[in-house]
Amino acid sequence: MRSIITAILLMSNIMNTDAQNVQPTPLEVVQAQLDAYNKQDVKAFAAVFAPDVKIYNRLGDTIPSLTGREAVEKRYKELFDKYPKNYSTLAGRIVEGNYVIDHEVVTGREQTVRIVAIYEVKDGMISRCWFIR
């Protein structure tokens, strides 16, 4: 429930920036994404990604594996349906400017997955993401 509230508040802040001139920090955006991921709330999860987000499977890729919020929502709905016990534990985090780098341990699949995700946040939304596997 907390992740849903966080995502709603986050989106409320994004939508009301003219009135308040307040945007969520990159850390808040990425944490809302992680909270929604762990709740497997695909709508709240996708809501923190920019409409034209680009996600790259590997650092150094020049062609994104996913482009656009709708593609993110579709892909992660399939993932959440396939792995209903999917859960990501944060092993470490670095925040530098508008980048957040998370070291995550994902369980609830056939095998535990260790991953590093690099999120670029612009205008209160994740605009690009790279994975290191």
N, C-alpha and C positions, 0 to 999 in steps of 0.2 A: 504494500500500500504506500509506503514511504516513497518508493521510486516513482509511482504514478503521480503523487503529489509534487515531488521534485520536478518531474518533467512538465507538469501543468504550470507550476510556478515559473520554471525556466522559460517556457513558451510564452507565458503571460508577460514576463519581463521583456522578451524579444519583441512581442507585438506592441508593447507600450513604451518603446524607447523614446518616441517623440515627446510623450508626456513627462517621462521621468528622466530621460537621458541616461538610463541605467541599462547596461548589458551584463549578462553573466560573464564571469571570468572564464578563460580557457579551462581552468581546473574544474569549475562548476559544470561546464558543458560536458566535459569528458566523464566526470563522476556521474552525472545524470544518465549518460549513455551506458556506463557500466552497471548502474543500479537497475535500469530498465532491462538490460541484457540478462542479468541474474534473476530477474522476475519473469523473464521470457515474455515481456510486454512489447510486442513487435511495434505497436503504434507509438508508444512513448520512445522506444529505441530509435525508430526511424525519424521521429520528430526533431531530434537534435542534429540531424545531417542536413546540409544545405541542399536545396532542390537539384543543384547540378554537381553534387559531390562526386569526387573521383577516388576510388579505392583501388590500391595496387596490392597484388598478392605478395610481392617481394620488393624490398628496397632496391632501387635501381631500375625497376620495370618502367618502360616509357608508355606502355598501353595499359590503361586501367582495366581491372577485371570486372569492376562494377562502375557504372556511371548513373548518377541520379538517385534521388531519395526513393522513388518507386522501385528501382532495382534492388536497393538495399532492403527495403521492406519485404519484397518477394523472397529474396535469398535467405534472409534471417527467419522468415516464417517457416520456410522449408527446414532450416536447421533446427529451430525450436520444436517443430513437429517430429522430426526424426530423433532428436535427443531431448526428451522432456526433463531429464535431470542434468542437463548442461549447466555448468556453473563456472564462472571465472573468478579466481582469487588473485587479488593484486599482490604481487611479490615485491614490487618496487615502482617508484614513480619519480619522474623528473619533470619539472615545469620550467620552461625557458621562453620568455616572451609569449608568443601565441602558439607555441608548440607544447604538447604534453606527450611524454614518452612513458608508456606503461609496460612493465614486465608482468605478464599474466600466466597463471597456471590454470588451464581449462580441464575440468573433470566432467564425468557424466557421459563420456563417449566410449568408443571401443578402447581407446588409449588416452592417457593423460597427454595433453598438448602444452608445451611451453612456448610462449610466443612473446615477441616484443611488438607493440603497436605504437606507431608514431602518428599523432593526430595534429593536424594544422587547423586552428580555429580562427575563423574570420567572421566578423559581424555577428558574433554570438552563436555560430553554428560550425560544425565540423565540415570543412571544405575539402580536405584531402586526408587520406590515411594510407600508410604503408605498413606492411608486416615484415618482420624478420623472423624466420622459422629455423 
